[in-house]
Each structure stands twice: as structure tokens, then as C-alpha cells.
């Protein structure tokens, strides 16, 4: 099992729109494509309160490539994403890292 940590830095004031999109659109499409989330977090205290952190769980990098590419090219996702961004971009940038649990990690 590997985990993908993704950090979305929002355009100022657009975090509520991103949270709504995940809650009402993205998670349903991930389920359709077999993408498993392992948690979502916003920043309570830290560098920016405009960030969303989340983890995705993958069986392998090949599993990730197959499922993520299918999601990213899904016509429904492309249409809904465009619709949610009609008033302007939501995300300023995305950073992602692939994490491998250590032998002593509570999460495997």
C-alpha cells in the first residue's frame, strides 16, 4: 500500500468552493473509479488557512496511474469541474508526494 499526499492551495477565498466540490461531486466520481480516500484536513493553525490536505490510498503506482487517469479524463468530471470554475479558478497550485509506510507505522 502506498499513500498519496495532495495539498491544494486555494485562490484566496475559494476554499469553501473546493470543499463543496469534493463533498458534492468529486467523492462520488472517485467512488465510480475505485479511488479510495484516507482522510481530508484543513489547516486549523499553520502557514495558510487556504489549504486542503488529503491522502489517497493506492495498491501500487500502477493502480494509481490507471484509476487517476480514468478519473481525470472522465467527461462528467471535466464538465462538473468547468461548471464549478465558471466564476474563476479555485485552486492556485497542487503539490503531491507518494508516501510509503515504515515498518513501525500504525497505518500500513
Backbone as CSV, one residue per row, in Angstrom:
resi,resn,N_x,N_y,N_z,CA_x,CA_y,CA_z,C_x,C_y,C_z
1,UNK,0.851,-1.178,0.000,0.000,0.000,0.000,0.892,1.234,0.000
2,UNK,0.531,2.192,-0.843,1.188,3.497,-0.823,0.111,4.556,-0.640
3,UNK,0.537,5.697,-0.169,-0.376,6.801,0.054,0.118,7.998,-0.735
4,UNK,-0.837,8.724,-1.261,-0.521,9.957,-1.972,-1.029,11.121,-1.127
5,UNK,-0.116,11.982,-0.744,-0.468,13.200,-0.027,-0.598,14.314,-1.057
6,UNK,-1.768,14.914,-1.100,-2.012,16.020,-2.025,-2.354,17.260,-1.204
7,UNK,-1.759,18.378,-1.581,-2.010,19.645,-0.908,-2.482,20.642,-1.959
8,UNK,-3.689,21.134,-1.768,-4.249,22.124,-2.676,-4.200,23.482,-1.995
9,UNK,-3.499,24.419,-2.587,-3.510,25.798,-2.116,-4.544,26.537,-2.955
10,UNK,-5.554,27.045,-2.278,-6.660,27.692,-2.976,-6.365,29.150,-3.289
11,UNK,-7.030,29.622,-4.315,-7.086,31.047,-4.587,-7.754,31.659,-3.342
12,UNK,-7.246,32.785,-2.821,-7.834,33.365,-1.612,-9.360,33.457,-1.673
13,UNK,-9.989,32.960,-0.636,-11.445,32.990,-0.522,-12.178,31.856,-1.207
14,UNK,-11.454,30.965,-1.889,-12.126,29.916,-2.671,-12.120,28.535,-2.002
15,UNK,-11.563,28.420,-0.788,-11.571,27.125,-0.103,-12.989,26.580,0.083
16,UNK,-13.976,27.376,0.480,-15.336,26.828,0.600,-15.835,26.187,-0.700
17,UNK,-15.508,26.776,-1.837,-15.928,26.209,-3.130,-15.245,24.866,-3.374
18,UNK,-13.968,24.759,-2.994,-13.256,23.488,-3.165,-13.849,22.411,-2.267
19,UNK,-14.115,22.747,-1.016,-14.707,21.780,-0.090,-16.072,21.308,-0.593
20,UNK,-16.869,22.228,-1.093,-18.186,21.869,-1.632,-18.034,20.942,-2.840
21,UNK,-17.068,21.234,-3.707,-16.870,20.389,-4.894,-16.487,18.973,-4.494
22,UNK,-15.571,18.829,-3.523,-15.231,17.482,-3.072,-16.455,16.785,-2.484
23,UNK,-17.186,17.487,-1.629,-18.313,16.887,-0.926,-19.449,16.475,-1.855
24,UNK,-19.718,17.269,-2.862,-20.905,17.017,-3.689,-20.612,16.401,-5.053
25,UNK,-19.363,16.450,-5.513,-19.053,15.985,-6.864,-17.908,14.973,-6.881
26,UNK,-16.739,15.408,-6.421,-15.510,14.630,-6.606,-15.571,13.258,-5.952
27,UNK,-16.019,13.194,-4.695,-16.009,11.910,-3.989,-16.888,10.863,-4.676
28,UNK,-18.000,11.283,-5.240,-18.874,10.347,-5.972,-18.169,9.815,-7.217
29,UNK,-17.445,10.680,-7.904,-16.723,10.239,-9.095,-15.537,9.352,-8.719
30,UNK,-14.873,9.654,-7.610,-13.796,8.775,-7.146,-14.335,7.379,-6.857
31,UNK,-15.492,7.312,-6.229,-16.099,6.012,-5.929,-16.341,5.235,-7.226
32,UNK,-16.836,5.911,-8.228,-17.074,5.308,-9.546,-15.788,4.709,-10.125
33,UNK,-14.649,5.381,-9.877,-13.372,4.946,-10.444,-12.534,4.102,-9.473
34,UNK,-13.069,3.810,-8.289,-12.355,2.973,-7.329,-11.231,3.683,-6.593
35,UNK,-11.294,4.999,-6.513,-10.276,5.783,-5.809,-10.685,5.873,-4.339
36,UNK,-9.746,5.494,-3.450,-10.026,5.456,-2.013,-9.322,6.601,-1.296
37,UNK,-10.106,7.399,-0.593,-9.519,8.465,0.214,-9.261,7.931,1.619
38,UNK,-8.173,8.446,2.229,-7.796,8.032,3.581,-7.925,9.187,4.565
39,UNK,-8.439,10.319,4.130,-8.659,11.439,5.024,-8.442,12.781,4.353
40,UNK,-9.152,13.777,4.882,-9.056,15.161,4.419,-8.856,16.069,5.625
41,UNK,-8.063,17.117,5.441,-7.807,18.060,6.515,-7.716,19.479,5.968
42,UNK,-8.215,20.426,6.753,-7.943,21.834,6.519,-7.019,22.289,7.648
43,UNK,-6.425,23.447,7.480,-5.431,23.942,8.433,-6.125,24.750,9.530
44,UNK,-5.976,24.280,10.759,-6.506,24.998,11.912,-5.513,26.078,12.349
45,UNK,-4.238,25.682,12.479,-3.157,26.604,12.808,-1.982,26.223,11.922
46,UNK,-1.417,27.174,11.212,-0.299,26.874,10.331,-0.033,28.019,9.374
47,UNK,0.690,27.691,8.317,1.113,28.711,7.359,-0.044,29.336,6.585
48,UNK,-1.042,28.530,6.215,-2.128,29.054,5.379,-3.436,28.369,5.718
49,UNK,-4.476,29.159,5.894,-5.804,28.587,6.111,-6.561,28.457,4.794
50,UNK,-5.836,28.524,3.691,-6.425,28.368,2.357,-6.025,27.029,1.728
51,UNK,-5.517,26.102,2.555,-5.017,24.818,2.046,-5.940,23.673,2.421
52,UNK,-6.003,22.701,1.535,-6.674,21.439,1.808,-5.643,20.333,1.634
53,UNK,-5.503,19.495,2.658,-4.610,18.338,2.621,-5.475,17.095,2.553
54,UNK,-5.064,16.124,1.725,-5.757,14.843,1.768,-4.832,13.722,1.355
55,UNK,-5.221,12.514,1.781,-4.476,11.300,1.465,-5.340,10.373,0.639
56,UNK,-4.729,9.782,-0.380,-5.361,8.732,-1.169,-4.585,7.442,-0.947
57,UNK,-5.288,6.337,-0.900,-4.668,5.025,-0.690,-4.662,4.258,-2.005
58,UNK,-3.490,3.751,-2.375,-3.317,3.019,-3.633,-2.656,1.676,-3.354
59,UNK,-3.001,0.679,-4.145,-2.338,-0.621,-4.044,-0.919,-0.546,-4.598
60,UNK,-0.717,0.299,-5.604,0.590,0.439,-6.255,0.575,1.709,-7.102
61,UNK,1.728,2.076,-7.629,1.776,3.227,-8.538,1.006,2.930,-9.826
62,UNK,1.042,1.683,-10.269,0.284,1.308,-11.470,-1.220,1.441,-11.220
63,UNK,-1.668,1.051,-10.034,-3.073,1.195,-9.641,-3.459,2.674,-9.678
64,UNK,-2.588,3.524,-9.160,-2.845,4.951,-9.138,-2.945,5.512,-10.555
65,UNK,-1.989,5.150,-11.387,-1.970,5.669,-12.752,-3.248,5.307,-13.494
66,UNK,-3.646,4.075,-13.398,-4.846,3.603,-14.105,-6.104,4.338,-13.620
67,UNK,-6.313,4.357,-12.317,-7.537,4.946,-11.768,-7.546,6.469,-11.873
68,UNK,-6.408,7.108,-11.588,-6.365,8.572,-11.645,-6.559,9.065,-13.075
69,UNK,-5.933,8.416,-14.035,-6.088,8.826,-15.428,-7.519,8.662,-15.908
70,UNK,-8.178,7.582,-15.471,-9.579,7.378,-15.850,-10.451,8.495,-15.261
71,UNK,-10.210,8.826,-13.989,-10.955,9.914,-13.355,-10.678,11.250,-14.053
72,UNK,-9.409,11.556,-14.269,-9.017,12.856,-14.825,-9.569,13.091,-16.230
73,UNK,-9.845,12.023,-16.953,-10.372,12.169,-18.309,-11.873,11.879,-18.397
74,UNK,-12.517,11.632,-17.280,-13.955,11.342,-17.245,-14.722,12.589,-17.705
75,UNK,-15.534,12.475,-18.750,-16.277,13.635,-19.255,-17.161,14.297,-18.195
76,UNK,-17.719,13.498,-17.297,-18.559,14.077,-16.236,-17.709,14.968,-15.316
77,UNK,-16.512,14.491,-14.945,-15.612,15.288,-14.111,-15.214,16.577,-14.822
78,UNK,-14.839,16.468,-16.075,-14.407,17.652,-16.821,-15.520,18.693,-16.891
79,UNK,-16.757,18.253,-17.111,-17.886,19.177,-17.191,-18.186,19.800,-15.834
80,UNK,-18.208,18.984,-14.786,-18.513,19.497,-13.439,-17.403,20.431,-12.951
81,UNK,-16.162,20.083,-13.237,-15.052,20.950,-12.830,-15.180,22.315,-13.508
82,UNK,-15.445,22.305,-14.814,-15.608,23.571,-15.541,-16.769,24.383,-14.964
83,UNK,-17.850,23.701,-14.630,-19.017,24.378,-14.067,-18.678,25.046,-12.729
84,UNK,-17.904,24.349,-11.882,-17.558,24.914,-10.569,-16.533,26.034,-10.673
85,UNK,-15.872,26.149,-11.815,-14.865,27.193,-12.000,-15.338,28.321,-12.917
86,UNK,-16.640,28.364,-13.166,-17.167,29.406,-14.053,-16.941,30.809,-13.497
87,UNK,-16.812,30.921,-12.159,-16.551,32.212,-11.532,-15.060,32.449,-11.290
88,UNK,-14.226,31.575,-11.827,-12.782,31.712,-11.666,-12.163,30.468,-11.064
89,UNK,-10.861,30.391,-11.157,-10.126,29.236,-10.647,-10.353,29.093,-9.147
90,UNK,-10.328,27.844,-8.684,-10.468,27.541,-7.261,-9.097,27.259,-6.657
91,UNK,-8.295,26.474,-7.363,-7.003,26.020,-6.848,-5.879,26.794,-7.535
92,UNK,-4.985,27.366,-6.719,-3.837,28.086,-7.260,-2.721,27.127,-7.642
93,UNK,-2.470,26.116,-6.790,-1.483,25.089,-7.138,-1.704,23.834,-6.316
94,UNK,-1.132,22.745,-6.814,-1.250,21.434,-6.183,0.145,20.869,-6.000
95,UNK,0.400,20.335,-4.820,1.645,19.602,-4.559,1.257,18.190,-4.155
96,UNK,2.005,17.214,-4.641,1.702,15.852,-4.206,2.988,15.072,-3.977
97,UNK,2.900,14.140,-3.041,4.005,13.257,-2.689,3.444,11.855,-2.522
98,UNK,4.258,10.867,-2.848,3.874,9.479,-2.636,4.612,8.973,-1.410
99,UNK,3.864,8.432,-0.469,4.398,8.020,0.822,4.299,6.510,0.992
100,UNK,5.314,5.952,1.571,5.349,4.521,1.850,5.430,4.352,3.368
101,UNK,4.526,3.574,3.971,4.569,3.404,5.430,5.877,2.725,5.892
102,UNK,6.361,3.149,7.034,7.518,2.493,7.635,7.065,1.195,8.289
103,UNK,8.008,0.365,8.676,7.671,-0.910,9.333,6.979,-0.704,10.664
104,UNK,7.148,0.458,11.291,6.545,0.713,12.600,5.336,1.659,12.541
105,UNK,4.868,1.956,11.352,3.732,2.847,11.184,2.433,2.165,11.609
106,UNK,1.564,2.932,12.283,0.238,2.411,12.635,-0.612,2.230,11.374
107,UNK,-0.320,3.007,10.365,-1.008,2.896,9.076,-0.124,2.074,8.159
108,UNK,-0.678,1.019,7.605,0.109,0.144,6.722,-0.297,0.346,5.310
